[in-house]
Amino acid sequence: MKFNTKTIHGGQHHDPSTGAVMVPVYQTSTFAQKSPGVHGGYEYSRAANPTRTALEDSLASIENGERGLAFSSGLAATDCVMKLLKPGDEVIAMDDLYGGTYRMFTRIYQDYGIVFHFVDMNDVEKFKSLINDKTKLVWVETPTNPLMKLADIEAIAKITKEKNVLFAVDNTFATPYLQRPLDLGADIVMHSATKYLGGHSDVIAGALIVKDKELGEKLHFAQFATGGTLGPQDSYLVLRGIKTLHLRMQRHCENGAKVAEYLESHPKIKTVYYPGLEKHPQYNIAKKQMIGGFGGMVSFTFTSGDKAEAIKFLENLKVFTLAESLGGVESLANHPALMTHASIPEPKRKEIGITDDLVRLSVGVEDAEDLIADIEQALA
Ligand SMILES: *Cc1c(COP(=O)(O)O)cnc(C)c1O
């Protein structure tokens, strides 16, 4: 099956008891057994629930994995990967990460004795020099939130395979429509399914997908043993979202490119961060690994460098909504330093380039003309 067909049919079956075309929402905590321990594969919904299983099979299918796991949030999915580690283990992570991931690493797991190194993954020598016997996990987001930095997944996977280190990719921004990390050699794909997979800003959910069965078992055990699973209603919503992922992503890419080009030509705008622009420092990596397009996330700064101008712009928007989150059908705008990335200490933010005049747009699937007109009036 090719990708678009997989979004609709991948891992899906009609309901065996009624023939229902869509998987029902199995709103149940437990399942009747014929005799102690004799059941139809379902015992208790923390372990497995048929609606969640349908979503998990869909996730595995679209990411070209063997096993999908659905979580109560993206961070619960990341947290499950961290449960594979022990005190003393070391993690090498990209230096530009979703604020909540950074917060979990530095304010929860650092206290458990896990050591984190944050590094620009494009500095291959620096990255290699940090790998030692204690290194157990490499964590990469590409493109990153909010600076759209890319990491070369295939190149990193070569190194992690050689050193026997697990390699996880947060694929939230790209989605498997644009980029398939498991095909490029990564071991774990993580998603905030709250974003493009769900696609309608109506659910909080997370996902992990792996190719290796044994690793899938280990992660499922950690999920089952600690309990961050996704409920049946929310599983249904994400599954429903995935069925139109390919249609939405196509329009997100078209609109994202148009907005990025418009911003690039505007005198009030200094830098536009979008992987599809030839000026993007990792444009070559984007062309190589983002097979379906460059997505709908665009960040930019102002020529004035002025925080007040960025705030005024955000207040003036009418079609774009000023809100955290991204990846829904509607366009959203965000001020990372004051909103999504406020949990990163200011000196660290400045060091990686999250300045006070940085604005991040999640370009939706409306008419591009209306979005550009909105940006134009808000800048004026
Ligand atoms: C939102 C987000 C997360 C966290 O996911 P939640 O569903 O909010 O827990 C992780 N990574 C990226 C890139 C995100 O955008």
Ligand as a Chemical Component Dictionary entry (heavy atoms), coordinates in Angstrom:
data_LIG
# 
_chem_comp.id                   LIG 
_chem_comp.type                 NON-POLYMER 
_chem_comp.pdbx_formal_charge   0 
_chem_comp.three_letter_code    LIG 
# 
loop_
_chem_comp_atom.comp_id 
_chem_comp_atom.atom_id 
_chem_comp_atom.alt_atom_id 
_chem_comp_atom.type_symbol 
_chem_comp_atom.charge 
_chem_comp_atom.model_Cartn_x 
_chem_comp_atom.model_Cartn_y 
_chem_comp_atom.model_Cartn_z 
_chem_comp_atom.pdbx_ordinal 
LIG C1 C1 C 0 3.475 19.777 21.423 1  
LIG C2 C2 C 0 4.763 19.106 21.225 2  
LIG C3 C3 C 0 5.216 18.122 22.110 3  
LIG C4 C4 C 0 4.444 17.747 23.353 4  
LIG O1 O1 O 0 3.249 17.109 23.061 5  
LIG P1 P1 P 0 1.928 17.202 23.988 6  
LIG O2 O2 O 0 0.927 16.453 23.199 7  
LIG O3 O3 O 0 1.609 18.654 24.166 8  
LIG O4 O4 O 0 2.278 16.549 25.289 9  
LIG C5 C5 C 0 6.411 17.481 21.832 10 
LIG N1 N1 N 0 7.138 17.817 20.746 11 
LIG C6 C6 C 0 6.745 18.758 19.874 12 
LIG C7 C7 C 0 7.597 19.063 18.683 13 
LIG C8 C8 C 0 5.553 19.449 20.088 14 
LIG O5 O5 O 0 5.187 20.407 19.229 15 
# 
loop_
_chem_comp_bond.comp_id 
_chem_comp_bond.atom_id_1 
_chem_comp_bond.atom_id_2 
_chem_comp_bond.value_order 
_chem_comp_bond.pdbx_ordinal 
LIG C1 C2 SING 1  
LIG C2 C3 SING 2  
LIG C2 C8 DOUB 3  
LIG C3 C4 SING 4  
LIG C3 C5 DOUB 5  
LIG C4 O1 SING 6  
LIG O1 P1 SING 7  
LIG P1 O2 DOUB 8  
LIG P1 O3 SING 9  
LIG P1 O4 SING 10 
LIG C5 N1 SING 11 
LIG N1 C6 DOUB 12 
LIG C6 C7 SING 13 
LIG C6 C8 SING 14 
LIG C8 O5 SING 15 
# 
